[in-house]
Amino acid sequence: MKQYMMRYEIKNKAKDKLMGKYSILILGSFLFSLMNAAVLFIFAFPYITSVMASAFTGAGLNTSAFRFYQAGTFVTQILSGFLRFGIAYLCLNIVCGNTYSYKDVFFGFRRENLLKTLILSAASVLTDTICLTPWQYFAASYLETRDTLQLVITVLALIIGVCIYIPVGLALNLTYYLLLDFPEKGATEIIKDSFRVIKGHRKRFFLLQCSFLPLYLLCQLSFGIGFLWLSPYMYMTFVLFYLDLMNPGERNA
């Protein structure tokens, strides 16, 4: 019989693996986030200029500049997938006792990983967009009209979106780890494998993610500073969950 680790065991093991290594993950994440912010600023600069010009001259906003900014947000969302892949690689190196560096967070940009990482990240962003955009649209309409029917539609869209997003999103969260384990496989095959691997374990993974909510709220109260420590802790925990999922019973690894 397969013996899977309990949530507290996975989280305690993550703390042990991170002992003395937080700075590496924090530095890597910070540098990647800095690059992401620079990319977004490049896309946002024309729109910022348009807003400032509108404020001083009364001219209308530049629609093209706003569309360019929207494209920039999509690009940065894609890049966030590259960060998750790089962090997964860094955490796996730490767990397996391999050589590691903060530069590992840029692992997804290597030529052999670029296209696959792009596809996996795009699949995740597409899932977010399809599942979460409709209720946001209806919510905006409700705030304008205050129509009861719009409120009902908004709530229904939210419920349907979340019911689809959670099971699909949980599976897609495993794709980066699977790609690291099976680099010879294509992105489509990796996505199929993620749904196969997570089958029967969605509840475990979902509850593990939910267990971080109290810490998440505390980090919000710290004006985001706490995320410097929480994010590496979460990343390492999810990596260990994946390893336990693939190799149940190997608790002393």
Protein Blocks (a to p, Z undefined) as FASTA:
>chain_A
ZZdddfklmmmmmmmmmgoplmmmmmmmmmmmmmmmmmmmmmmmmmmmmmmmmmmnopac
dfklmmmmmmmmmmmmmmmmmmmmmmmmmmmmmmnopacdfklmmmmmpmklmmmmmmmm
mmmmmmmmmmmmmmmmmmmmmmmnopaklmmmmmmmmmmmmmmmmmmmmmmmmmmmmmmm
mmmbcfklmmmmmmmmmgoplmmmmmmmmmmmmmmmmmmmnnommmmmmmmmmmmmmmmm
mmmmmmghilmZZ
